[in-house]
Amino acid sequence: MNLKAITTAAVLSTFLVAQDQPPQRTLDGIMAQHQAAMAKASADPAAYKAAVKSYETALREFLRHEAKAGEKCRTRFALVSLLMYSGRIEAAKATLGDFQVAIASGVLCAQAAAMAQDLQLPDKKALWITAALGKPGTFEERMELGSILMTALNETRKADSLFSAALKSAPDKAGKAKVTWYIAKATREREDLPEGAYEEALRNLARDFPGTRYGDIAADRIKAMDFKVGGDPLPLRVKTLEGGVFELAAQRKQGRAVLLCFLAAEIPDSTTAAKTVQTLHDKFGAKGLAVLGIWLDEKPAQAVATIGKLKLSFPQVTPAGGWESDLALRFRMENAPRCLLIGRDGKIAGMNYLLIHESGQRRLTSTVTKALGGD
């Protein structure tokens, strides 16, 4: 066989082997598959026990043979959580005890410390907190670490020290406002503070850093907390996927009511909500209802694919940053689907519709009819 033939055979052999390889599994895929199976089997104790065992086996095999460095820690955490949930505390302790600090980020070390706390392993907790603080990390990772220290781990002094260092090193007001935003977020999760502490933290942020991104977001977020029927919405002006501009002020000048629908393709209930909103658009669009779909997925492509699949014909937006976009943060959108109805007069006409149930769909339809001047 000549050299060319040998080379061709080798390439063909490699191609055929690659074709025979099963698709590479991911931790997220394993979790989704087995959690769905557990939910389906929940009514049958024997079937549920088998589903839990299958999930445990899959996690152990993935951890042992397939997980890459970045997935090993997360896979171990998923396995520990499953064991804790199943009441196998000693097995959970043993599994967590094999946590590898060397391959973990500071945030992962802190998460391991939080699990050690739950499992009453104080020595491991202290060890992993020290490791977490000694790990290098991006700004966002250090802020997340500070949040875990302040909330899950109740290490407020260590968190305060980390946040204080970040404030000191911030180059300008915008940087200090960003650190203060993360401090406010951590404050929200603290159970040792009085009610209203989070709102006060936002007010202080808005007062101390006006004109910065996070100072302005805090000011709008405070207003969004007080949304009520008859009140004022926040201003909104966005570029749509269709290439146009959607602006609340312009819609009001045209005498149109507006339905803002916050969605996420990653949340199945959004599909039902989007279909409901499409029906309303078809029925009331010519009567003065403007509809805007706002998709908060981290990956816009996922939202775009869902929009196409559902054949939605009203304007759509996929703001950069998804759940962490200015739009989501300003309007205090932390779950989906959620809708906000604004009347022809520019005032809030309805909110908090549960569109996955027929009663919520009827309520929204009725409110839209009234907002447009119908019976």
N, C-alpha and C positions, 0 to 999 in steps of 0.2 A: 504493500500500500504506500503510495507516495505521500509526501509531506502535506500537500493540499488536502488529500483525502482524510489523512489523520486529523488535521485541524478541523475540517468540516464535521467529522464524526464526533470530535470532542465537544464542539459547540452545540451540536444537535443533542448530544447526551446531556449536557448541562441544562439545555432548554427543557428537555423532557422531564428531568428530575425536578426542575423548578415548577413545572406544570403540575407535578404530582404532590407538591407540598401543600398541606392544608393552610387556610388563611391564618395569619398570626393572631393569636388571642390577645386581648387586653384585659386589664383588671376591671375597667368600667364595663366592658362587655360581659364579663363573668358575673359581676355584681348584678347587673340589670337582668340577665337571664335567670339567675337562681333566685333573686328576690321576687321576680314575677312568678316563678314556680312555687315558691313558698306561699305567696299570697293566694294563688289558685288552690293550693292544697290545705288552706287554713281551716276549712270546715271538717276535715277528716284527720283526726289525731295521728293515725298510722301513716297516712300519706304525707302529712306535714313533717313528722319525724324523719321520714325517708328523704324529704326535700332538704331539710336542714343538714342531714348527714351528707347528701350529695354536694351541697354548697361547701361544707367543710373540706371534703375531699378535693374539690376543684381548687379551692384556695391553697391547700397544702401542696398540691401538685404544681400549681402555677408558681408558688413561692420557691419551690425546690428546683424546678427545671426551666422555667420560662421568664420569670420576672427579671427585668433589667434593674440596674442599680437604683434608678429613680422610683421604680415600682415596688421594690422589695419592702421598703418601710410601710408604704400604704397597704400592701397586701397583708403584711403582718398585723397592722392595725385592724384591718377588716376581719381577720381571723380571730384576733383577741376579742373584738366586739361581739362576734358571733358566739364565741365560747362563753363570754360573760352573760349574754342574752340567754344562752341555753342553761345557765346555772353551773357551768363547769369552771369554777373559780380557780382551782389549783392548776388546771390545764391552761387557763388564760394567763396566770402568773408565769408559768413556765415558758409559754410562747412569747410573752412580752419580754421576759428575761433575756432572750436571744437577740434583742434589738441591737443593731450594729451602728454605733455612734459614728464610726469612721466614714460611712457612706451616706450619712444623713445631714440635712441642712439644719440650721438653727431652729427653724419652725418645726421641723419633724422631731427634733430632740425635745422641744417644748410640748408637742402633742404626746410624745411617749411619756414625758413627765406627768402630764395630766392623766393619762391612763394608769400610770403607777400610783398616782394619788387615789384614783377610784378603787384600785385593787389593794390599797393600804400597804404600799411598798415605799416607805419614806426614804430609805437609803437610795433606791433607784431614782426616786423623784429628785432628790437633791443633786445626785450625780448628773442627771440629764439636764437639769436647769443650768448647772455650771457649764456643761458642754454647749448648751444652746447659746448662752451669752458669749462664749468664746468663739463661736463660728462667724466667719465673714458672711455678709449677705447684702442684697440690694436694699435700697431705701424701703421699698414696699415690704420686703421680708422682715426687716427690722421693726417696722411698724406693726406687722402682724404678730411678731414675737412679743412686742410690748403689750398688745391686746390680750394675748393668751396669758401672759404673766399677770396682768391686771384682773382678769376675769376667771378663767378656768382654774388657774393655779393660786389665786389670792395672794400673789406676791406683789403687792402694790408698791412697796419701796423700790424693788428692782425695776418695776415697770416705770415708775416715776423717774428713776435715774436714767433709764434708756431714753425716755421721751425728752427729758431735760437736755441730754447730750445732743439729741437731734435738733431741738430748738436752738441750742447754742451754735451749732454748726450750719444752720440754715442760712443761705447767702442773702436773702432778702425777705420782704414782707410776704411775698407769695409763698416762699418756702416755709416760713413760720406758720402761715395759715394752713398749709397742707398738713404739717405735723399736728397742729391744733385740731384739725378735722379728725385725724385718727384718734387723738385723745378723747374727743367727744364721742366717737363711735364706741370706744372702749367703755366710756362712762355709761353709755346706754345699757350695757350688758351687766353692769355691777349691781349686785343685790344688796350691798351694804350701804348704799346711798339712798337718800330720801327721794320720794316721788318728785318728778320734775327736774331732777339733776341734769338729765340729758337736754331738756329744753333750755335750761339755763346755760349749759355749755355751748349750745348753738347760738344763743343770743350774744354771749360773750365773744364768740368767734365772729359773728356778723358785725358787732360793734367795734372790735379791735382791728379787723382787717377788711374794711369796706373797699370795694373795687378789685379785690382779688377773686380768683375763681371760687375758692372754697368759702370765702367770706360771703360772696353773693349767693352761693348755693345754700349756705346756712340760713340766710335771710329768707329766701324763697321757701325753704323746707319748713321753716316756722309757720309761714303763711299756709302752706299745704296741710299742716297739722290741724288748722282751724277751718278747713273747707266745710261748707255747709250749704244747703239749698238756699238760694237767695243771695249767697255771697259771691265774691269776685274770684275768678280763676286766676292762675298765673298767666302772664303773656307767653305766647308761643309763636315762633316763626322758624320753620324748618324746610330744608330741601327734600323733596320726595324722590323715591326711586324712579318715578316716571319723568323726572327732570324739571318739575314745576316747584313752586314755593307755596306752602300752606301756612297761612297766618290767621290767628284768631281775630285780630283787629279787622282784617280785610273781610272775613266772613261776616262779622257783625255789621259792617257797613253795607254789605249786600243783603242784610236782613235774614241771614241763614242761621239755623240752629246747628250746633256742632256736637258730634259724638266722637270723643277720643277713646280709642280702645287699645289698652296696653296688653300685649300678647307676647308669647315666647314659644317658638316651635318645639323647644325641648320639654315643654309642659303639655301633655296630651289634651288637657281640658281647653287649651287655646284653640284647638281645631273646632270644637263644638261652638265656642264663642265666636270665632271668625265666621262660621257659617251663619250664625244668627245675625251678626252684624251685616253680612252680605245681603241677607233677606231684607233687613231694614233699609239698606242702601237702595235696593231694587224697588222697594215699595214707596219710600219717602224722598228719595233723592231729587225727583222732579218737583217735590212739594216744599223744598226748602231745607232739607237735611244734608249737611256736609259730614262725611265720615273720614276719619284718619286712623289707619292701623299703625301702631307703634310697636315694633318688634324688638325685644330686649335681649335677644340671644347673644352670647359671647361671640359666636361665629355667625356673621350675617348670612353666609351662604346657606346655612340651614334654614333660616327664615325665608330667604328668597326661593328656595326649593319648595317650601310649604305654601308660599303665596301662589306659586305657579301651579302646584298640584290642586289647590282649592279653587283656582281660577278667580281670585278676588279682583274685582274691578274698581274698587275705591282706592284713593291714594295711600301709599305705604311709606314708612320710614324705618330705617335700621340704623339708629344713632351709634356712632363710634363709641365703643366702650360698653355697649349693652346695659347691663344692670348698673354699671359704674359710670354711665354717661351722665352728662349734665342734666339731660331731660329726665332720666329716671330718678336721679338724686333730688332734683328740684321738686318734682311732683310726688316724692316719697313713695315711689313704686318699688316694692320689694317682693311682690308675688304677682302672678298673672293667672287667668285673665282678670282685668279690672277695667271698668268703663267710667267715664265722666261725661255727663250730658250738660251742655251749655245752651241756654235758650237764645232766642233771637235778640234779646236785650243784652246779651253778653254776661248774664248772671248764671250761676250754677243752677241747673234745673233738676238734676238727679245724680246719684252716685251709689256705689257699692251694690251693683247688680250681680247676682249669682247666675251667670248665663249658662251654667252646665245643667240647670234644672228648668223645667217647663215653667214653673211659677216665676222664676226670675226673668225668663224671656218674656212672659206676658207682662210683667211689671215694667220692663224697659219699653216694650212696644206701646203700652198705655201712656207712659211718661213722654215718649217721643211724640205721640199723637197730640197730647196736651201742649207740649212745647211749641208745636207747629200751629196751634190755634184750633185743633180739632176737638171733638168730644171725647 
